[in-house]
């Protein structure tokens, strides 16, 4: 029988050749594009490296900083900008008597002091009965993390410092939590066999640093939940290889030793400390009745000055006493410690309250940004593509802002860490009738400083902290967001807002780097704060 099936027409060989040719051309074109991209990227990287080298080899400001030479001469500092506007702004702020004092601070909210193991256990026992906002406040004011664990030992919630809460909420398992869960498994400590149990956790990994924690595991009745209370690093870290002449009492950049003489501070300045370990004269406790005591709290930007008497707190003290004269004397204590963050200030709140101050003045935020927030944004909270881009010198030079999250994310971090810590301090201060003032923080304006100065400040930004990608423009933008959040916090809580950033401008004449000030800059900072303080304190004095 004859087949009726149709046969497939065969492709001519020429058609196959044309398809192969098109494919080869496409591959060649893709390879050529890729090669050009590689060449262009290499050229951009080479130009960025050459530019960086040229700047650092020829910029007089950078060379002076590298060689520790005297600073090049620039035009004299301009006075505080718009003094009349500053006085008017300060006069329209809350008055001393408008501050609403709260009563009956709960026992669990009293700032942490030395307690026995039994006393600490009793205090922690009230945690389960608190609502969610107060649970977080409890953890902050007691300087610890509290982990809520379910029946499978999985972490359900984290209370305390935002730098641990935020990674957990983002699904990142930080090293502390990993070590804790491993220790639970190795010790077969979960579920605990009694209502309270203790678990020892030793964290090693960095030579010369010990971190031995004793964690309380607390059962929450019939709920099946267990709460783990973990002391912060400020309480448990021990640096075992500090030199004998170190000024630090246990933990660098947290607490100075008491009664130091002619020692080198965290800023590298020869200085003395008082009977409480601050860069100031000895302090009388209890406070004499004829003294109005202000505490200036911050990091190196509060501590700074060539001598103890030329820091901004002592200049402020001199100006206030000269202005009011007679009657009660104003005592302004310099409680600045290089490297301190607001988390450190919460941990040391009991130390500050021991002075029985009438007012706490905060000039703070630099270390929260450069030590904590920027590191978080650029590592834990940074997508892979952004981390890869950060390896490029050219991107760091020309597209710097692309390496950081958007404003909404940065505001979230500022509120979660910086603002939340200050609110916790304010909660305790208000219960004692202690007023709070918070200063906005200035830096050189990248749009106004001359090119050589701007390049010097870019160099300071990338070499002066933990993030080699930061530049002056990006830092100034982040600082602007922080200052806006400070202003909003003061408006909500009735704190005094001191507009330092709004009334000080300048470049090399005012700032030694993007954070610290020259002698004339320190004087102008003290003058700006004085203009607000004299209005605020006049009722009291």
Beta strands, then each sheet from edge to edge (+ up, - down):
strand 1: 144-149
strand 2: 155-159
strand 3: 196-203
strand 4: 209-219
strand 5: 226-231
strand 6: 237-239
strand 7: 263-264
strand 8: 270-271
strand 9: 291-298
strand 10: 329-336
strand 11: 359-363
strand 12: 435-439
strand 13: 496-498
sheet 1: 2+ 1- 5+ 4- 3+
sheet 2: 2+ 1- 5+ 4- 6+
sheet 3: 7+ 8-
sheet 4: 10+ 9+ 11+ 12+ 13+
end
